[in-house]
Amino acid sequence: MFIRKEEPKDYEIVYSVVKDAFDSAEHSDGNEQDLVNALRKGESFIPELSLVAEINGKL
C-alpha cells in the first residue's frame, strides 16, 4: 500500500468511492460525496492533509 497526497486527478475516483461507501449507510443523507468536494473548496482546506491510499496503482 502506498499513501500519498491527493491530486486533482483523483477527485472523480474519490467522489465515487465516498458515494459508494455511504450509499447503504443507515444515517446517510446521500450527499457525503458533495461535502468532500465542498470541503476542498473551503478556505480552511489543507491539501497536504488530504491523502489517498493506492494498492497496485489503484485507489
C-alpha positions as CSV (number, residue, x, y, z in Angstrom):
1,M,0.0,0.0,0.0
2,F,1.2,3.5,-0.9
3,I,-0.2,6.5,0.8
4,R,0.2,9.8,-0.9
5,K,-1.2,13.3,-1.2
6,E,-4.5,13.5,-3.1
7,E,-4.2,15.2,-6.5
8,P,-6.9,16.7,-8.7
9,K,-6.8,13.7,-11.0
10,D,-8.1,11.6,-8.0
11,Y,-11.2,13.7,-7.4
12,E,-13.5,11.8,-9.6
13,I,-12.5,8.4,-8.2
14,V,-12.7,9.7,-4.6
15,Y,-16.1,11.1,-5.3
16,S,-17.2,7.6,-6.5
17,V,-15.6,5.8,-3.5
18,V,-17.3,8.1,-1.0
19,K,-20.7,7.8,-2.8
20,D,-20.5,4.0,-2.8
21,A,-19.3,3.9,0.8
22,F,-22.3,5.9,2.1
23,D,-24.9,4.5,-0.4
24,S,-26.3,2.0,2.0
25,A,-25.3,3.7,5.3
26,E,-28.3,3.9,7.7
27,H,-27.7,7.5,8.6
28,S,-26.5,8.9,5.3
29,D,-28.3,11.8,3.6
30,G,-26.8,10.9,0.3
31,N,-24.6,13.9,-0.3
32,E,-21.4,13.0,1.6
33,Q,-19.5,13.0,-1.7
34,D,-20.7,16.5,-2.4
35,L,-19.5,17.5,1.1
36,V,-16.0,16.3,0.3
37,N,-16.0,18.5,-2.8
38,A,-17.2,21.5,-0.8
39,L,-14.6,20.9,1.8
40,R,-11.9,21.0,-0.8
41,K,-13.1,24.5,-2.0
42,G,-13.2,25.9,1.6
43,E,-10.6,28.4,2.7
44,S,-9.7,26.1,5.7
45,F,-8.8,23.2,3.4
46,I,-5.2,22.0,3.8
47,P,-4.2,20.0,0.7
48,E,-1.3,18.4,2.4
49,L,-3.7,16.6,4.8
50,S,-5.9,15.2,2.1
51,L,-4.4,11.7,1.5
52,V,-5.3,8.7,-0.6
53,A,-4.1,5.1,-0.5
54,E,-3.1,3.1,-3.6
55,I,-2.7,-0.6,-4.0
56,N,-1.1,-1.7,-7.2
57,G,-1.7,1.7,-8.7
58,K,-5.4,1.8,-7.9
59,L,-7.1,4.0,-5.2
